[in-house]
């Protein structure tokens, strides 16, 4: 079966911008206080549940994966881009990173204590999100947690350049209520949500959602 064109565009684009991305994107320690608090809260909940490792999906160069590990979480990273995975393995040789797509995770049913999808789903066309979120539900252990964070809005973006390089990916910004609805449709229970207006270095609205897979069907 042929790979969906959006996955090819994302892989090729992030391979192109990988080095520039690392140089220009601030590390997790420089995130705004609310985003840092959501990551810390997620890490604490996952540790307390003790259900398995966390998959950082769309991990890029591995900085947030390493941040979770520093918070005491067993974490590994998955990304479409071989160049990003190479940078992550070089920077954090003690952590595990693998090439892969969140549309079809090479993880067994119920193996994960947590999933982090941190600014990694906005390149996914809306019609693909139910399948992606179903993969989240499938791979999470009963009682496991998802932390989703990304830009929100009602816009389709078609940039031609990113981080000073040519890119072919697109971005799809959806309202927070729609994202919450999609997560709930696959059986995840949303327990917290945070929406932030543009400010500082961020010029778009963004949001975080904490959800959990029910312990019993």
Legacy VTK file of the C-alpha trace (Angstrom):
# vtk DataFile Version 3.0
C-alpha trace
ASCII
DATASET POLYDATA
POINTS 217 float
0.000 0.000 0.000
1.386 3.385 -1.005
2.320 5.785 1.759
-0.052 8.746 2.152
1.390 11.820 0.483
1.236 13.920 3.636
3.596 11.532 5.431
6.102 11.751 2.591
5.924 15.551 2.680
6.445 15.669 6.440
9.396 13.255 6.335
11.154 15.037 3.485
10.538 18.492 4.948
11.835 17.647 8.410
14.840 15.888 6.945
15.558 19.185 5.164
15.127 21.456 8.200
16.414 19.154 10.964
19.690 20.941 11.724
18.112 24.406 11.485
15.257 23.261 13.727
17.666 22.303 16.490
19.431 25.643 16.238
16.280 27.772 16.275
13.713 26.004 18.504
14.194 26.672 22.231
14.663 23.669 24.559
11.851 22.514 26.876
13.343 24.387 29.825
12.582 27.635 28.000
8.908 26.863 27.388
6.276 29.060 28.989
5.428 28.215 32.622
2.035 26.658 31.835
3.440 24.303 29.195
6.221 23.237 31.554
3.625 22.638 34.263
1.537 20.429 31.973
4.573 18.337 31.078
5.533 18.030 34.748
1.996 17.071 35.754
1.819 14.480 32.998
5.135 12.997 34.110
3.959 12.779 37.723
0.715 11.039 36.756
2.517 8.528 34.531
5.058 7.753 37.250
2.328 7.239 39.820
0.321 4.938 37.535
3.368 2.739 36.825
1.809 1.193 33.726
4.657 1.293 31.237
6.865 3.634 29.220
5.892 6.872 27.506
6.102 7.191 23.734
7.012 10.700 22.601
5.388 10.686 19.163
6.864 13.150 16.713
9.857 13.501 19.000
12.015 15.460 16.554
15.566 15.852 17.905
14.611 14.213 21.217
14.744 17.193 23.543
11.293 16.682 25.053
11.899 12.929 25.325
15.031 13.718 27.336
13.080 16.273 29.388
10.580 13.560 30.367
13.428 11.210 31.245
14.823 13.951 33.474
11.445 14.050 35.227
11.810 10.373 36.107
9.773 8.893 33.270
10.826 5.908 31.153
10.462 7.490 27.713
11.359 6.757 24.120
10.901 8.763 20.938
9.338 8.048 17.546
9.588 10.305 14.491
9.031 10.096 10.741
12.257 11.890 9.906
15.459 9.795 9.787
17.511 12.981 10.124
15.660 13.959 13.297
16.097 10.476 14.730
19.800 10.609 13.928
20.172 13.914 15.771
18.233 12.532 18.744
20.373 9.399 18.981
23.552 11.466 18.778
22.425 13.918 21.467
20.896 11.330 23.834
22.629 7.980 23.278
21.168 6.503 26.465
17.578 6.892 25.229
15.738 4.897 22.588
14.580 6.506 19.343
12.960 4.886 16.322
11.632 5.901 12.933
7.886 5.467 12.660
4.486 6.989 12.042
1.707 7.614 14.518
-0.710 6.403 11.836
0.543 2.853 12.478
2.640 2.412 15.592
4.899 -0.607 15.958
3.735 -1.027 19.537
1.534 -3.752 20.951
-1.916 -3.266 22.387
-1.868 -1.704 25.859
1.931 -1.467 26.099
2.256 2.227 26.922
1.766 3.971 30.231
1.661 7.286 28.421
1.752 9.039 25.074
3.061 12.517 24.455
1.946 14.180 21.220
3.657 17.560 21.593
3.110 19.838 18.600
3.235 16.791 16.354
-0.303 16.307 14.982
-0.904 19.598 13.156
0.583 18.230 9.929
-2.028 15.445 9.948
-5.056 16.068 7.699
-8.243 16.147 9.800
-9.671 13.066 8.081
-6.664 11.075 9.367
-6.948 12.173 12.988
-9.543 9.523 14.001
-7.125 6.786 12.868
-4.207 8.434 14.682
-6.170 8.835 17.905
-7.427 5.256 17.621
-3.761 4.193 17.584
-3.232 6.203 20.761
-6.140 4.388 22.403
-4.978 0.967 21.166
-1.424 1.275 22.431
-2.216 2.866 25.793
-2.630 0.572 28.783
-5.958 0.837 30.594
-5.467 3.793 32.927
-2.672 5.223 30.745
-2.387 8.932 29.970
-2.156 11.053 26.840
-0.829 14.599 26.824
-1.583 16.383 23.566
-0.294 19.885 22.884
-0.471 21.890 19.677
-1.644 25.031 17.931
-5.407 25.504 17.625
-7.621 27.570 15.373
-9.539 27.151 12.131
-6.976 27.399 9.362
-5.069 25.394 6.768
-1.518 26.599 6.243
0.580 25.891 3.145
4.057 27.267 3.813
6.755 27.022 1.181
9.626 27.604 3.581
10.315 26.645 7.187
13.336 27.537 9.319
14.870 29.105 6.217
14.525 25.967 4.061
11.998 24.804 1.429
9.215 22.600 2.823
6.201 20.808 1.352
4.182 19.936 4.471
0.875 21.562 5.348
-0.570 22.412 8.761
-4.174 22.034 9.860
-5.258 24.088 12.872
-8.532 22.919 14.401
-10.605 24.356 17.269
-9.869 22.896 20.683
-13.442 21.646 21.093
-13.104 19.633 17.886
-9.834 18.058 19.034
-11.416 17.127 22.357
-14.379 15.606 20.517
-12.118 13.502 18.318
-10.246 12.166 21.346
-13.493 11.311 23.089
-14.832 9.546 19.991
-12.071 6.922 20.202
-12.803 6.263 23.882
-10.315 8.535 25.661
-11.587 10.535 28.631
-10.454 14.157 28.728
-9.572 15.142 32.281
-7.999 18.580 31.749
-7.680 21.176 29.015
-5.737 24.410 28.759
-5.958 27.012 25.992
-3.510 29.892 25.763
-3.805 33.065 23.713
-0.869 34.171 21.564
1.912 35.788 23.526
5.680 36.132 23.786
7.437 34.262 21.004
4.246 32.386 20.074
1.952 34.129 17.608
-0.859 31.578 17.485
-3.298 30.187 20.029
-2.188 26.887 21.498
-3.656 24.285 23.799
-2.891 21.244 25.922
-5.250 18.359 26.623
-4.744 15.637 29.217
-6.740 12.464 28.561
-6.851 8.965 29.983
-7.814 5.543 28.690
-10.495 4.104 30.999
-9.306 1.334 33.272
-12.347 -0.782 32.382
-14.102 -1.008 28.975
LINES 1 218
217 0 1 2 3 4 5 6 7 8 9 10 11 12 13 14 15 16 17 18 19 20 21 22 23 24 25 26 27 28 29 30 31 32 33 34 35 36 37 38 39 40 41 42 43 44 45 46 47 48 49 50 51 52 53 54 55 56 57 58 59 60 61 62 63 64 65 66 67 68 69 70 71 72 73 74 75 76 77 78 79 80 81 82 83 84 85 86 87 88 89 90 91 92 93 94 95 96 97 98 99 100 101 102 103 104 105 106 107 108 109 110 111 112 113 114 115 116 117 118 119 120 121 122 123 124 125 126 127 128 129 130 131 132 133 134 135 136 137 138 139 140 141 142 143 144 145 146 147 148 149 150 151 152 153 154 155 156 157 158 159 160 161 162 163 164 165 166 167 168 169 170 171 172 173 174 175 176 177 178 179 180 181 182 183 184 185 186 187 188 189 190 191 192 193 194 195 196 197 198 199 200 201 202 203 204 205 206 207 208 209 210 211 212 213 214 215 216
